[in-house]
Amino acid sequence: MRSAKHLLTLDCPIHIINSPVSGIFFEEVPVFLVRRTIAFFCLALVLTAALTGCQVKPEQLRPALANEGEVYVYMEPFPRGAERLSFDLGGIYAVDADGVSIPLELRTARFTARRAGRQRLAAGGLLPPRRYAGLALKVK
């Protein structure tokens, strides 16, 4: 025979806890209730682990730039009244003081009023050290 101090017994569908908590005694707690509570906490633990494990993929670490720079070009949202405006970019180029064009990596090519409700990354890339006069956009 098992003593009454065991928290859970396998041979009995009801277990008895005889430990006082703030002067209150708990008796005859059904095993299914204990199992349900344990299952709930296990499920909560698994869901928490799964949701915290689904993080955004971190940016791959790259070495520091030594003799070059990096540029990102963002397009501003369309103004009100431009709901019908749309265009496609064929490329974005950084133009240096001598007129040489250096292509940037195009990140977003299609711009419409529906998709341009916020700032969007259009292009980016590495540039050699020079003086640049501006950017050139090729619109399709």
C-alpha atoms as one frame of an Amber mdcrd trajectory, in Angstrom:
protein
   0.000   0.000   0.000   1.289   3.442  -0.873   1.405   6.271   1.594  -0.840
   9.313   1.307   2.181  11.554   0.696   2.659  10.361  -2.883   1.637  13.035
  -5.362   0.415  10.645  -8.027  -0.161   6.922  -7.918  -0.455   4.685 -10.913
  -2.748   2.096  -9.372  -5.469   4.502  -8.260  -7.577   6.903 -10.379  -7.604
   9.432  -7.509  -4.624  10.685  -5.560  -4.650  12.501  -2.274  -2.454  15.414
  -1.313  -2.304  16.036   2.435  -0.116  19.114   2.513  -1.471  22.364   3.940
  -1.309  25.468   1.767  -2.284  28.576   3.745  -4.334  26.362   6.085  -6.330
  24.711   3.274  -6.090  20.980   2.560  -6.558  19.676  -0.978  -8.060  16.216
  -1.230  -9.188  13.891  -3.977  -7.823  15.591  -7.074  -8.749  13.459 -10.108
  -5.837  12.154 -12.159  -7.393  13.345 -15.429  -7.315  16.901 -14.075  -3.625
  16.588 -13.235  -2.901  15.085 -16.656  -4.901  17.831 -18.380  -2.988  20.517
 -16.481   0.358  18.929 -17.327  -0.681  18.596 -20.969  -1.737  22.263 -21.043
   1.603  23.429 -19.644   3.530  21.169 -22.043   1.554  22.546 -24.967   2.164
  26.107 -23.783   5.883  25.355 -23.471   6.058  23.833 -26.972   4.145  26.746
 -28.521   6.328  29.288 -26.742   9.464  27.520 -27.917   8.145  27.289 -31.479
   7.074  30.917 -31.657  10.268  32.291 -30.165  12.276  30.030 -32.461  10.631
  31.515 -35.571  12.717  34.628 -35.676  13.568  36.666 -38.707  16.687  35.384
 -40.384  19.536  37.618 -39.242  21.484  39.529 -41.827  24.587  37.616 -42.778
  27.587  39.243 -41.243  29.863  40.809 -43.777  33.332  42.158 -43.252  33.697
  45.881 -42.653  34.074  47.983 -45.775  37.682  49.072 -46.271  37.984  51.025
 -49.527  34.394  51.252 -50.683  31.030  52.590 -49.611  27.514  51.229 -49.587
  24.388  53.004 -50.779  20.679  52.239 -50.407  18.009  53.982 -52.477  14.478
  54.202 -51.051  11.399  55.385 -52.932   8.988  57.601 -51.019   5.243  56.808
 -50.956   3.128  58.193 -53.766   1.302  61.458 -53.002  -2.484  61.665 -52.776
  -4.157  61.787 -56.146  -1.605  59.463 -57.763  -3.716  56.306 -57.452  -3.396
  55.518 -61.177   0.352  56.073 -61.338   2.558  53.016 -61.841   5.958  52.380
 -63.357   8.672  49.749 -63.692  12.329  50.419 -63.048  14.847  48.979 -65.467
  17.778  49.968 -63.272  19.257  52.501 -60.903  22.800  53.750 -61.448  25.200
  55.842 -59.395  26.807  58.403 -61.723  30.234  59.707 -60.747  31.648  63.155
 -61.535  33.198  61.854 -64.795  29.842  60.512 -66.054  30.612  56.823 -65.415
  27.503  54.863 -64.373  27.788  52.114 -61.782  24.717  49.835 -61.620  23.093
  49.145 -58.261  21.323  45.922 -57.361  17.609  46.455 -58.033  15.506  45.288
 -55.053  12.048  46.449 -56.177  11.261  46.983 -59.845   7.469  47.519 -59.915
   5.917  50.562 -58.232   2.168  51.114 -58.044   0.035  53.288 -55.779  -1.243
  50.216 -53.941   2.275  48.921 -53.217   3.845  52.326 -52.609   1.897  53.208
 -49.484   5.155  53.326 -47.546   8.837  53.791 -48.187  10.282  50.923 -50.269
  13.849  49.812 -50.823  14.445  50.234 -54.555  18.161  49.436 -54.919  21.434
  49.148 -53.107  25.021  48.194 -53.613  28.705  48.768 -53.026  30.435  51.754
 -54.617  34.127  52.456 -55.122  35.520  55.633 -53.520  34.854  58.554 -55.895
  32.869  61.762 -56.058  29.359  61.073 -57.289  27.164  63.555 -59.127  23.871
  61.731 -58.570  21.662  58.808 -59.459  20.210  57.807 -62.831  16.946  55.874
 -63.040  15.977  53.827 -66.078  12.182  53.673 -66.251  10.521  51.076 -68.486
